[in-house]
Amino acid sequence: MNNAISIKNIKKTYPKTGILALEDFSLEIADGELFGLIGPDGAGKTTLFRILTTLILPDFGTAKVAGFDIIKQLWDIRKIVGYMPGKFSLYQDLTVEENLRFFATVFNTSVEANYDLIEDIYVQLQPFKNRRAGKLSGGMKQKLALCCALIHQPRVLFLDEPTTGVDPVSRKEFWDMLDQLKRKGISILVSTPYMDEAARCDRIALLQKGQVLDVDTYEGILLKNQKPMLALRSAHMFKLLTDLRRFPATERCYSFGSVHHLVLKAGYPYRENELMDYLQNLGHEDIVCQKIKAEIEDVFIDLMSGVA
């Protein structure tokens, strides 16, 4: 299978700050794949996007996009990629239609020539075609930005946290659009802080401090990272967290929504009533405890613990 993106041993440091954004970063993304980059702020996602779209150079390593080298063939790459940065970057004083026609002109094409590619998205924007981009809602801004990134029929689409700050309904609609684009043969690399969006990717890479922690399908990452885990709550949650961290069988304990997630040490001869007796002896009341399976956030926390 051919690769839409091939990254080998990329390293990038920002000299002014000394921040190491990417360290020995390697990744292969297949043609036609909807691939997700999952990681917190500072994980290196935006730096990677800027390198792959030829906006900045790596300090070390190589990468290819659709077979083109990011350094030797940057002008070829710029013709066949669409890039949607995390921050809305269209012309806010231009209308929806003016922005779209401007970006089509930049690539020596027209809206009419490539309308079939954006039609499903643009029909939602059409009632607002004479409205200035700066006056659109968050969801509509993202749809306009996606249209502008697609107007020249790119082979590879880069989307850097495209739904951050967008309402849940618009987020779902946006990802439905990505599914449609994938079916049209466009390779998509998307970063997101939302774990529910990660489940909609063909594969995902979990990133932390410029390194790849794991690469697999969403389900595959969950299956190979299951550890004994409990969800607990009681009348005194802060004290509960402190006491759970002191429990002999505890490997890790952290707050997760309205409960605490307790990861148990593998191989520890743990008995179910042992924990309840331990907590009751420490004065805890109204204790609720249930066995659970790790979610992707739990896996991420576990993998992050191995990164210095």
C-alpha positions as CSV (number, residue, x, y, z in Angstrom):
1,M,0.0,0.0,0.0
2,N,1.3,3.5,-0.9
3,N,1.7,6.1,1.8
4,A,0.1,9.5,1.7
5,I,2.6,10.7,4.4
6,S,5.9,9.2,5.4
7,I,7.9,10.7,8.3
8,K,11.3,9.4,9.4
9,N,13.2,10.6,12.5
10,I,12.0,14.2,12.4
11,K,13.5,16.5,15.0
12,K,12.5,20.1,15.6
13,T,13.7,22.5,18.3
14,Y,12.8,26.2,18.5
15,P,16.1,28.0,19.1
16,K,14.7,31.1,20.8
17,T,12.9,29.1,23.5
18,G,14.9,25.9,23.5
19,I,11.7,23.9,23.3
20,L,12.1,20.5,21.7
21,A,8.8,20.2,19.8
22,L,9.5,16.9,18.0
23,E,12.0,14.2,18.9
24,D,13.0,11.3,16.6
25,F,9.4,11.4,15.2
26,S,8.4,8.7,12.7
27,L,5.0,7.8,11.3
28,E,3.5,6.2,8.1
29,I,0.0,7.2,7.0
30,A,-1.6,5.2,4.1
31,D,-3.3,6.6,1.0
32,G,-7.0,7.2,1.7
33,E,-6.6,7.0,5.5
34,L,-8.3,9.2,8.0
35,F,-5.6,9.4,10.6
36,G,-5.8,11.2,13.9
37,L,-3.2,12.8,16.1
38,I,-4.2,12.9,19.7
39,G,-2.3,14.8,22.3
40,P,-2.4,17.8,24.7
41,D,-1.1,21.3,24.0
42,G,2.6,21.2,23.5
43,A,2.7,17.6,22.2
44,G,4.1,18.7,18.8
45,K,0.9,18.4,16.6
46,T,1.0,21.9,15.1
47,T,4.8,21.8,14.6
48,L,4.3,18.6,12.6
49,F,1.6,20.1,10.5
50,R,3.7,23.1,9.7
51,I,6.6,20.9,8.7
52,L,4.5,18.6,6.5
53,T,2.9,21.6,4.7
54,T,6.4,23.1,4.1
55,L,5.9,26.2,6.3
56,I,8.9,25.4,8.5
57,L,12.0,23.1,8.1
58,P,12.9,20.3,10.5
59,D,16.3,20.3,12.1
60,F,16.8,16.6,11.2
61,G,15.0,13.8,9.5
62,T,13.0,13.4,6.3
63,A,9.3,13.4,5.3
64,K,7.3,12.9,2.1
65,V,3.8,13.9,1.3
66,A,2.1,12.1,-1.6
67,G,5.6,10.9,-2.6
68,F,7.1,14.5,-2.6
69,D,10.0,15.4,-0.4
70,I,9.1,18.3,2.0
71,I,12.5,20.1,1.3
72,K,13.4,19.2,-2.3
73,Q,9.9,19.3,-3.7
74,L,8.0,21.8,-1.6
75,W,6.3,23.5,-4.5
76,D,4.9,20.3,-5.7
77,I,3.5,19.6,-2.2
78,R,1.9,23.0,-1.9
79,K,-0.1,22.3,-5.0
80,I,-1.6,19.1,-3.8
81,V,-2.3,19.7,-0.1
82,G,-5.1,21.5,1.8
83,Y,-4.3,23.0,5.2
84,M,-6.7,24.2,7.8
85,P,-4.7,25.7,10.8
86,G,-6.1,25.6,14.3
87,K,-6.8,29.4,14.3
88,F,-9.4,30.7,11.8
89,S,-7.2,32.4,9.2
90,L,-9.5,33.4,6.4
91,Y,-10.1,37.1,5.5
92,Q,-12.7,38.2,8.1
93,D,-13.7,41.3,6.1
94,L,-14.5,39.3,3.0
95,T,-17.8,37.5,2.5
96,V,-18.1,33.8,2.4
97,E,-18.3,33.8,-1.4
98,E,-15.4,36.3,-1.7
99,N,-13.1,34.1,0.5
100,L,-13.9,31.0,-1.6
101,R,-13.3,32.7,-4.9
102,F,-10.1,34.2,-3.7
103,F,-8.6,30.9,-2.6
104,A,-9.8,29.3,-5.9
105,T,-7.9,32.0,-7.8
106,V,-4.7,31.4,-5.7
107,F,-4.7,27.9,-7.1
108,N,-5.6,28.9,-10.7
109,T,-9.0,27.3,-10.6
110,S,-12.6,28.3,-10.0
111,V,-15.4,27.5,-7.6
112,E,-17.4,26.2,-10.5
113,A,-14.6,23.8,-11.7
114,N,-14.4,22.0,-8.3
115,Y,-17.9,22.6,-6.9
116,D,-18.7,18.9,-6.8
117,L,-16.1,18.4,-4.1
118,I,-17.5,21.1,-1.7
119,E,-21.1,21.0,-2.7
120,D,-22.3,19.0,0.4
121,I,-20.5,21.5,2.7
122,Y,-21.3,24.7,0.7
123,V,-25.0,24.1,0.6
124,Q,-25.0,24.8,4.4
125,L,-23.1,28.0,3.8
126,Q,-25.0,29.3,0.8
127,P,-27.7,31.1,2.9
128,F,-24.8,33.2,4.4
129,K,-22.8,33.6,1.2
130,N,-22.9,37.4,1.4
131,R,-22.1,37.6,5.1
132,R,-18.6,38.6,6.2
133,A,-16.5,35.6,7.4
134,G,-15.9,37.4,10.7
135,K,-19.6,37.4,11.5
136,L,-20.1,33.7,11.1
137,S,-20.7,31.3,14.0
138,G,-17.8,29.0,15.0
139,G,-19.2,26.0,13.2
140,M,-19.9,28.0,10.0
141,K,-16.3,29.4,10.1
142,Q,-14.9,25.9,10.2
143,K,-17.1,24.8,7.2
144,L,-15.9,27.8,5.2
145,A,-12.3,27.1,6.1
146,L,-12.8,23.5,5.0
147,C,-14.3,24.6,1.7
148,C,-11.3,26.9,1.1
149,A,-8.9,24.1,1.9
150,L,-10.7,21.8,-0.6
151,I,-11.3,24.2,-3.5
152,H,-8.2,23.1,-5.5
153,Q,-9.0,19.3,-5.0
154,P,-6.0,18.4,-2.7
155,R,-4.8,14.9,-2.5
156,V,-3.9,15.2,1.2
157,L,-5.8,17.3,3.7
158,F,-4.3,18.6,7.0
159,L,-6.7,19.7,9.7
160,D,-5.2,21.1,12.9
161,E,-7.8,20.8,15.7
162,P,-10.6,21.9,13.4
163,T,-13.4,21.6,15.9
164,T,-11.9,23.2,19.0
165,G,-14.4,25.6,20.5
166,V,-17.2,24.4,18.2
167,D,-20.6,23.2,19.6
168,P,-21.2,19.4,19.8
169,V,-23.7,19.3,16.9
170,S,-21.4,21.2,14.6
171,R,-18.5,18.9,15.6
172,K,-20.5,15.8,14.6
173,E,-21.5,17.5,11.3
174,F,-17.9,18.3,10.6
175,W,-16.8,14.7,11.1
176,D,-19.6,13.5,8.9
177,M,-18.1,15.7,6.2
178,L,-14.7,14.2,6.8
179,D,-16.1,10.7,6.3
180,Q,-17.6,11.8,2.9
181,L,-14.2,13.3,1.9
182,K,-12.4,10.1,2.8
183,R,-14.8,8.2,0.5
184,K,-13.8,10.5,-2.3
185,G,-10.2,9.3,-1.9
186,I,-8.7,12.2,0.0
187,S,-6.1,11.3,2.6
188,I,-6.7,13.2,5.9
189,L,-4.5,13.9,8.8
190,V,-6.4,15.6,11.6
191,S,-5.4,16.5,15.2
192,T,-8.0,16.7,18.0
193,P,-8.1,17.1,21.7
194,Y,-11.5,15.3,21.8
195,M,-11.3,11.6,22.5
196,D,-14.7,10.9,21.0
197,E,-13.4,12.2,17.7
198,A,-10.5,9.8,17.9
199,A,-12.9,6.9,17.6
200,R,-13.9,8.0,14.2
201,C,-10.4,7.8,12.7
202,D,-9.1,4.7,10.9
203,R,-6.0,4.8,13.1
204,I,-4.7,7.2,15.7
205,A,-1.3,8.2,17.2
206,L,-1.1,9.2,20.8
207,L,1.5,12.0,21.2
208,Q,3.3,13.5,24.2
209,K,6.3,15.9,24.3
210,G,7.1,15.4,20.6
211,Q,7.1,11.6,20.8
212,V,4.7,8.9,19.6
213,L,3.4,6.9,22.5
214,D,1.4,4.4,20.5
215,V,-0.1,3.9,17.0
216,D,-3.1,1.7,16.2
217,T,-6.8,1.7,15.7
218,Y,-8.8,3.2,18.5
219,E,-10.1,-0.2,19.5
220,G,-6.6,-1.8,19.2
221,I,-5.0,0.8,21.6
222,L,-7.8,0.1,24.1
223,L,-7.4,-3.7,23.9
224,K,-3.7,-3.8,24.4
225,N,-3.7,-1.4,27.3
226,Q,-6.3,-2.8,29.7
227,K,-5.2,-3.0,33.4
228,P,-7.4,-3.8,36.4
229,M,-9.3,-0.6,37.2
230,L,-11.9,0.6,39.6
231,A,-14.1,3.7,39.7
232,L,-14.8,5.0,43.2
233,R,-16.5,7.9,45.0
234,S,-17.4,8.6,48.6
235,A,-18.7,11.4,50.8
236,H,-15.2,13.0,51.0
237,M,-13.6,13.0,47.6
238,F,-10.3,14.8,48.3
239,K,-9.6,12.5,51.3
240,L,-10.6,9.5,49.2
241,L,-8.0,10.4,46.5
242,T,-5.3,10.8,49.0
243,D,-6.1,7.5,50.8
244,L,-6.4,5.6,47.5
245,R,-3.0,6.7,46.5
246,R,-1.6,5.2,49.7
247,F,-3.4,1.8,49.2
248,P,-0.7,-0.9,48.8
249,A,-2.3,-2.3,45.6
250,T,-2.5,1.1,43.9
251,E,-0.4,1.7,40.8
252,R,-2.1,5.0,39.9
253,C,-5.1,7.0,41.0
254,Y,-6.5,10.2,39.6
255,S,-9.8,12.2,39.4
256,F,-12.0,11.4,36.4
257,G,-15.2,13.5,36.2
258,S,-17.3,12.8,39.3
259,V,-15.2,9.7,40.4
260,H,-11.6,8.6,41.0
261,H,-10.1,6.0,38.7
262,L,-7.9,3.5,40.5
263,V,-5.4,1.4,38.5
264,L,-4.3,-1.7,40.4
265,K,-0.8,-3.2,40.3
266,A,-0.6,-6.2,38.0
267,G,-0.1,-9.4,39.9
268,Y,-0.9,-7.9,43.3
269,P,-2.9,-10.4,45.4
270,Y,-5.8,-8.0,45.7
271,R,-9.1,-9.1,47.2
272,E,-12.3,-7.1,46.6
273,N,-13.2,-6.6,50.3
274,E,-9.7,-5.5,51.1
275,L,-10.1,-2.1,49.6
276,M,-13.5,-1.5,51.2
277,D,-12.2,-2.5,54.7
278,Y,-9.2,-0.2,54.1
279,L,-11.4,2.8,53.3
280,Q,-13.9,2.1,56.0
281,N,-11.2,1.9,58.6
282,L,-10.1,5.3,57.5
283,G,-13.6,6.7,58.2
284,H,-15.0,6.9,54.6
285,E,-18.7,6.8,54.2
286,D,-21.1,6.3,51.3
287,I,-18.5,4.4,49.3
288,V,-19.4,3.4,45.8
289,C,-16.9,1.1,44.0
290,Q,-17.3,-0.6,40.6
291,K,-15.0,-2.4,38.2
292,I,-14.5,-0.6,34.9
293,K,-12.6,-1.0,31.6
294,A,-10.0,1.7,30.7
295,E,-11.2,4.4,28.3
296,I,-8.8,6.1,25.8
297,E,-8.1,8.9,28.3
298,D,-7.0,6.3,30.9
299,V,-4.7,4.7,28.3
300,F,-3.2,8.1,27.5
301,I,-2.6,8.8,31.2
302,D,-0.9,5.4,31.6
303,L,1.3,5.9,28.5
304,M,2.2,9.4,29.5
305,S,3.6,8.2,32.8
306,G,6.5,6.6,30.8
307,V,7.5,9.9,29.2
308,A,10.0,11.8,31.2
